[in-house]
Amino acid sequence: MKNLKKLTLLHSNDMHGDFAAEQIDKNLVGGVSMLSGFINKVRSEEENVLYAIAGDMFRGSIIDTEFWGISTIQIMNMLGPDVVTLGNHEIDYGLTHLLFLEKCAEFPIVNANMHVTTNHKRLFEPCRVIEVGGMKVLFIGIITEIALAACKKDNLIGTFVSLDEAVDEIGRICDTYNAIDIDFTVLLTHIGFEEDKKLAEKLDPAWGIDVIIGGHSHTFLEKPEVVNGIPIVQAGTGTDQIGRFDIMIDTDNNCIDSYTWKPVPINSENCPKDPDIERVIDAYQSQTDAKYGQILTKFVRKLTHPSRFQETELGDLFADIMKEAIGTDIFLMASGSIRGESLGPIVTKGDFNICFPYDDTVHVVWWTGAQLKHALMRMLRDEALAGAHTEFYQLSEGLEVEYDQKTHSFLKFDFEGEPVADDRIFTVGLQDYHFKNLEDSFDLKLEDVEKNHKARIAASSCVQVIEEMLINESHQNAKGTGRLIIHKEDGTVTGVAF
C-alpha cells in the first residue's frame, strides 16, 4: 500500500510591487491584502501548505521605487512566503542593496547560479529544504540570463549563461540532497516559459524534479504544460492570480502520485482582506501621495503603448524627448523601459513613474549607417517578432524603417527623407543598460563602435530629462505610426495608420 501525503503548494511570480487592489466592474481585483487573505485562508483549511514566489517582487509601483524595495520586503515579510527565488528586477537597485534587502527578509531567498567570478562563491543559498507534515521538500532557484546583463555593471559578479550550465548545477544539487531522502523537488525559475520547457527537456529523470514554477515571461496558463513528465506552471503577473497545486506525494518512492493545479483569481468574491497588511500599505501610500500627486503636464489625449514589439505613441514621445534633449541624430528608446500601456491625458509624477520606472544614465555612441542597419536587423529578428522576451526599441523622429519579415530585408531605411548610406556616421542615444549590453542587444562590439568616436555620457538621469521636458510642455502629442513599419510573416502589418 502506498504511503501518500498531501501537499498544497501556492505560488506567485512577477508581482512587481502590485500592492493595491483595483476596482473592475463591481469587484475588487488583486492586491496583497486579498492575496494574503487567500493564503491565510488556505493555510487554515489545509494541513501542509507552502507558498513560493518565482522572482520579480520588485519594481512597477511608486511605493516600491520610492523606498528602494524596503517597503516591498516589509510587505512580503507580512505575506510570509516560505521561499523566494531571485528575478532580474531584484537586482535593479544594485547588488549591494539586494544583499542588504536579503538581510531584511524574514524568508529564504534561493539562487543556485549567481556567484563571485574570482572564486565562484555563491551569493545566495542555492536551495532550501523545507520540512512540512513529515515531508522534506527541496526548492532550487535559477535566474534568467538577463540578470547577467544587469550584473555587467559589476565585473565581480557572474551567473551561468546557458541552460546546459544550469542543468549541470541542478543535477549537482539534486545528487547531493537526494541522499537525505527528499520527498519532493521544486525548481523555482525566472527564465521565461519557453526556456522552462527547454530546461525540462534536459533534466535527468533520476534527479527527481517534480514541478517547475516559473516566472519572467508573465505567462498565464489555464493548465500546466507537461514536458519530460514535469508540470510547468506560471501565474501571469501581478497579484490578480495565484497558482495552486494540490498534490498527493508518494513518500515511499519520492514522487507525485496525483495532482491538480489551477490559477485562482484574487478578488473580493473569494478572498478575505488582511487588515494588517492594508494598514502598512496605507501608511506608505500616504507618504507617496503628496510627492507624486504633482501634475507634470496634460497631453492632448491619452497616449498608448499597447505592445513592446511595435512602434507606439508613448515610444515616439519619449524617444523624441530624449533626442531633442541630448542633441543626437537618433535616440533608440528601449520599449521594455515603458511599463504602462497608456499615459494621460493628465500626467502626474506618480503616473509617469509607474509608466517609466527605470532611471539610467544616457550615453551617446557614434555608429555608421551599416552598424545602424545591423543593429535594427538584430532587433527585428524572428524571435522578437514572435513575442519572445527580447530587447526592442522605439525610434526617434527622422528615422523611418520598413522591414519585411518574409525576406528578412529592409524595404526602406531612411533618415530625414534620404536613404541611409552605409558610411555615414550618426550620433545615437542609448540608455545605460543597453549601452552596457551592446553585443546582446545590437550584436555590436563597443571596441568596433568606438573606432568611429569614443562614446560619452550625455545625461545622468533619463527620468529627470523626460520629466523636465514634460513640465515645459514641449511634447504633448505623438502618433505612433510610420517610423517602424513591419510586414510580418503572417501577412499583418504594424506601424501603419489605416
Summary of the structure (lengths in Angstrom):
residues: 498
radius of gyration: 23.7
end to end distance: 67.3
largest distance: 78.6
contacts: 1717
relative contact order: 0.12
helix: 32%
strand: 30%
